[in-house]
């Protein structure tokens, strides 16, 4: 099957080439696993002008650093996180999106599994719905995606954020998840969501053991052959530290984290999946990722120039 050439959002066609698009992560939450609390504390007035300004400036810096997409989320989905209601989630993200669309020329993605939040975000100017439940968590989500003609990112997750890491198991993690993504792709097509609007995500870290994550990353080319863009979201996740501990790069003792740099591991994975054909990579560290990709491409890591 010929690979995808575009990812259609509600407003534009993103060109898919041999170099993956970089999606910058912007969490407006108090409890996300890597950057929670950077902009919002649990006791804050969530929609204050100060908070909005800080988030907008961070997004504009991501754009200056080379982000192709900015993904904004108002609810943590880290393991064992507690859900928030739609009103709280909307209060965190909608004022930011409203500001950004007039100041930033890259597409905004809303990271949510709630249809009401997604619809408000699309009205505010977002172009992509990134749903960790694969458009299955809220029965209205597919309707919103179709009505708004948004781009969609359909992710695999086993269980919920509150249960997904209890005991993840598969008959064959690669074939099971590839089949799930194929089925979700067909469901979206049956719902008359255009193929060009659909991106798929195997869900690194969402209901997977550390070994499952590595198997999925090694199978990136298999997912990339599904005929639509494939997103890989590995940035700063726990399996990176686990692999480095196994290799002896990080000590198991009291000060074992002293020489651990999650950025280094994240960059290593970014380059590996780029070489294997990933179309979008979702990362916290935009500037470093873009610079690493520049050199990787210049030195032939993405194939002949």
Secondary structure as the mmCIF struct_conf table of DSSP 4:
data_model
#
loop_
_struct_conf.conf_type_id
_struct_conf.id
_struct_conf.beg_label_comp_id
_struct_conf.beg_label_asym_id
_struct_conf.beg_label_seq_id
_struct_conf.end_label_comp_id
_struct_conf.end_label_asym_id
_struct_conf.end_label_seq_id
HELX_LH_PP_P HELX_LH_PP_P1 UNK A 2 UNK A 4
STRN STRN1 UNK A 6 UNK A 8
BEND BEND1 UNK A 10 UNK A 11
STRN STRN2 UNK A 13 UNK A 15
HELX_LH_PP_P HELX_LH_PP_P2 UNK A 16 UNK A 16
BEND BEND2 UNK A 18 UNK A 19
HELX_LH_PP_P HELX_LH_PP_P3 UNK A 20 UNK A 20
STRN STRN3 UNK A 21 UNK A 27
BEND BEND3 UNK A 30 UNK A 30
TURN_TY1_P TURN_TY1_P1 UNK A 33 UNK A 37
BEND BEND4 UNK A 38 UNK A 39
TURN_TY1_P TURN_TY1_P2 UNK A 42 UNK A 43
BEND BEND5 UNK A 44 UNK A 44
TURN_TY1_P TURN_TY1_P3 UNK A 46 UNK A 47
HELX_RH_AL_P HELX_RH_AL_P1 UNK A 49 UNK A 65
TURN_TY1_P TURN_TY1_P4 UNK A 66 UNK A 66
BEND BEND6 UNK A 68 UNK A 68
STRN STRN4 UNK A 69 UNK A 73
BEND BEND7 UNK A 74 UNK A 75
BEND BEND8 UNK A 78 UNK A 78
TURN_TY1_P TURN_TY1_P5 UNK A 79 UNK A 80
HELX_LH_PP_P HELX_LH_PP_P4 UNK A 81 UNK A 83
HELX_RH_AL_P HELX_RH_AL_P2 UNK A 86 UNK A 100
TURN_TY1_P TURN_TY1_P6 UNK A 101 UNK A 103
BEND BEND9 UNK A 106 UNK A 106
STRN STRN5 UNK A 107 UNK A 111
BEND BEND10 UNK A 113 UNK A 113
HELX_RH_AL_P HELX_RH_AL_P3 UNK A 115 UNK A 124
TURN_TY1_P TURN_TY1_P7 UNK A 125 UNK A 125
STRN STRN6 UNK A 128 UNK A 131
TURN_TY1_P TURN_TY1_P8 UNK A 132 UNK A 135
BEND BEND11 UNK A 137 UNK A 138
TURN_TY1_P TURN_TY1_P9 UNK A 139 UNK A 140
HELX_RH_AL_P HELX_RH_AL_P4 UNK A 141 UNK A 148
TURN_TY1_P TURN_TY1_P10 UNK A 149 UNK A 149
STRN STRN7 UNK A 151 UNK A 155
BEND BEND12 UNK A 158 UNK A 159
TURN_TY1_P TURN_TY1_P11 UNK A 161 UNK A 165
BEND BEND13 UNK A 166 UNK A 167
BEND BEND14 UNK A 171 UNK A 172
HELX_RH_AL_P HELX_RH_AL_P5 UNK A 173 UNK A 190
TURN_TY1_P TURN_TY1_P12 UNK A 191 UNK A 192
HELX_RH_3T_P HELX_RH_3T_P1 UNK A 195 UNK A 197
STRN STRN8 UNK A 198 UNK A 201
TURN_TY1_P TURN_TY1_P13 UNK A 204 UNK A 205
BEND BEND15 UNK A 206 UNK A 207
HELX_RH_AL_P HELX_RH_AL_P6 UNK A 210 UNK A 218
TURN_TY1_P TURN_TY1_P14 UNK A 219 UNK A 219
HELX_RH_AL_P HELX_RH_AL_P7 UNK A 220 UNK A 224
TURN_TY1_P TURN_TY1_P15 UNK A 225 UNK A 226
BEND BEND16 UNK A 227 UNK A 228
STRN STRN9 UNK A 229 UNK A 232
TURN_TY1_P TURN_TY1_P16 UNK A 235 UNK A 236
HELX_RH_AL_P HELX_RH_AL_P8 UNK A 238 UNK A 247
TURN_TY1_P TURN_TY1_P17 UNK A 248 UNK A 248
BEND BEND17 UNK A 249 UNK A 250
BEND BEND18 UNK A 252 UNK A 253
TURN_TY1_P TURN_TY1_P18 UNK A 254 UNK A 259
HELX_RH_AL_P HELX_RH_AL_P9 UNK A 262 UNK A 275
TURN_TY1_P TURN_TY1_P19 UNK A 276 UNK A 277
BEND BEND19 UNK A 279 UNK A 279
STRN STRN10 UNK A 280 UNK A 283
BEND BEND20 UNK A 284 UNK A 284
HELX_RH_AL_P HELX_RH_AL_P10 UNK A 286 UNK A 298
TURN_TY1_P TURN_TY1_P20 UNK A 299 UNK A 302
BEND BEND21 UNK A 303 UNK A 303
#
